[in-house]
Amino acid sequence: MVIEWLGHSCFKITLESGLKILTDPYGPEVGYTAKDVEVDVVTLSHDHYDHNNLSHVKGNFTLVNTPGAHTFDGLVIEGLETWHDHSQGAHRGKNIVFKYSADGIALCHMGDLGCIPDDAFFENLGSIDILMIPVGGNYTIDAHEALAICERIGPNIIIPMHFKTPDSNLDIAPLHEFLEAVDREYDVSHHGKCYLNIDKASLKKRTRVVVMEYL
């Protein structure tokens, strides 16, 4: 499995079968330069401009933007409904957390999660190997809330997303705030690449944060 970070909350995930998944493609207002990408499945956590732009998505893809189970060849996607804010959606509405099960690995993309979910959410989510989690605050959970969720889930790999970079126009915190929060809890690997090539056998025993460069 190959996970590529395209910036913000957008990842391209290529399974061993060749099936390609795209998460939360952003619009030009975010600041990143989007590139055309051809995939088989696109998941949208919610309908905001920095997560729902399909203009650069090519191919005969299937759109997944609802909660519940969605089954493909060698892939199961489960959407769990959450809130985009601390006020049960009063300010920013709902958000869908997606769990992807494929190649013996369970991935989770938390979209624009805006608060720490209740116990039932974590019970329904189950075990996660790779967690893609927003850490920039303001519109989502902040660094310390993200750390609390990571501790609750206990993934093998944590990939931070939705934080301020030189190309981002959004009013969100930079990555170092999250890295400072996790400093005593987890190993941090600065990958130096926009992609992560991973399989079940290469997962390590100790949880680590993988910092990726965007494509």
N, C-alpha and C positions, 0 to 999 in steps of 0.2 A: 504494500500500500504506500502511495506517495501523497503527502499532504503539502500543498503549496499555499503560501499566504500571498494574496493579491492586494493586501492593504485593508485597513479598517477591520471589518468583521467578515470579509470575503475570503473564502478558502476554496480551492479546487482539490478534490479528493479523488484519486484514481485508484480503483481497486485492482486486485491481481487479475481479475477477469477482463480488465480494460474499461469497465463501466466507470463513468465520470460523474461526479456530483459537484455542484456549485452552491455555496452558501451565501446568502445576503449580499448580492451585488449592489454596489453603491452608485449614486448619481454623481455628476461632475461637480456639484456644489461642495462635496466633501473635500476636494482638493487633489486627490489622487487621479492619475491618468488611467482610465479604464482601458483595457485591451479586449479585443474580440476573443471570445472563448467558446469552444464547441463542447457541449456536455450532454449527458443523457437525463439528468435529474437536477432540478433547481429547488432548493428549499428557501422559503422566505419566513423569517421569524415574526415579521409584522410589516405593516404597510406604510413605512416612512421612507423618505427619499434616499436616505443613506443605507437602506437595506433592501430596496425593492425595484431597482432599475434593471430591466431586462433588455435594454436597447443594445447591449454588446454581447448578449447571449445568442449563440448560433446553434443550429442543429434542431432535430425533432425531439425536443426535450419534454419531460413531464414536470409540471409545476406542483410542488407540495407546499401548501400554505395553510393547512388546517391541522388541528390536533387529531390524535388517533393513530392507528397502525396503517402503514403503507408498505406493501410488499413488492419487491422487484426480484429479478433473477440474482440470487446470492446476496441480497441486501434487504434488511428490514429497517424501516425508519419509523420511529415512534415519536409523535408530537405531544408534549405536555404543556398545557396552558398555564401561564404565570402572569404576573403583573409587570408593567413597564415603569412603575413608580411605587412610592411608599403609601399611596392613597387608594389602593385597590382599583387602579386604572382611571381614577378621576381626572388626572392631568395628562397622561400619555396613553391610556388604554391598555390593551392586553399584549402579551408577548408569548411566543411559542418556543420552548426549549426542545430541540430535536436530538434524539438518540439514534445513532446509526450502528447497526450490528452487521459486520461483514468481515470476512477473512479471519475469523476467530478473535476479532478486536471489537470493543464497544467504545465508540466515540460519542462525545456530547458537545453540541454547539449551543451556547446559552443565549444567543441573540442579544437583545437589549434588556436583559433581566434587570429589573429596577429595585428589587428588594430580596431579602433572604426568604425563600419559600418555607412553607410549613412542613411538618414531619411527614405528612402524607405524600408530598412531592418527592422527597428523598426515598421513601419506601417504594414508590412507583418507578422511580428512575433506576434503581438497582445499581449494580456494579458498573463502574466506568474505568476504562484504561487510559483514554486520552480526553482531556477536558479543555475546550476552547472557551475562555471566559473573559467577559469585559472587565476592565480594571480602571477605566478613566474617570468614573464618577460623573456627576452633574446629570446626565441623561440616563445613567445606569448605576449599578452598584459601584461603590468606590473600592479602593485598594484593600481596606480592612474588611469590608463585607465580602470581597472576593476571597480573601484569605480564609475567612470563617467558612465559606462554602467549600473551598478546597479541602479544608480539614474535615468537614462533614462527609464529603464524597470519597476522599482518599484515592484519587486517580494515580496512575503510574506516571503520566506525563501531563503537565499543565502548560498550555499555550496561551499566553495573554494576548488580548486583542482589544480593539476599541479604545485606544489611548492616543495621546497627542504625539505626532511626529512632525518633522519639518514640512511635510507635504499636507498635513491635515489642517483644515480650516475650522474645525469644531472646537468649542470651548470645553475641553476635557483635559484631565491631568496627564502628564507624561508618564512613561513607564517606570521611571526610577522610584516613584512613590510606592508602587506595588513591590518592586524588587527590595526596597528597604523593609517593607512589611514582612516579606517572606524570608528575609536574610537568615534568621536563626532556625527556620523551620525546614527549608528545602535547599537542595543543591540547585544552582542556577547554571545553565549551559547557554552561552552565547553562540548560537549555531553558525552565524556568519553566512547563512544561505536563506533563500526564500522557500526552500522545500525540506521536508523530512521524509526519508525513506525508512519505513518501519514495518516490522511484522511481529507476530506474537512471540516468537523465539528471542527477539532482540529487546524486548521490554526488560528493564532492570528491576531489581528488588526494591530499591529506594526511590521514592517520589522525587521527580526533578522538574524544574521549570525550564522550558526550552524557549529561548528568545529567538524569533525568526526575523530575517530581513524581508521586506516586502518586494514583490516582483516589479 
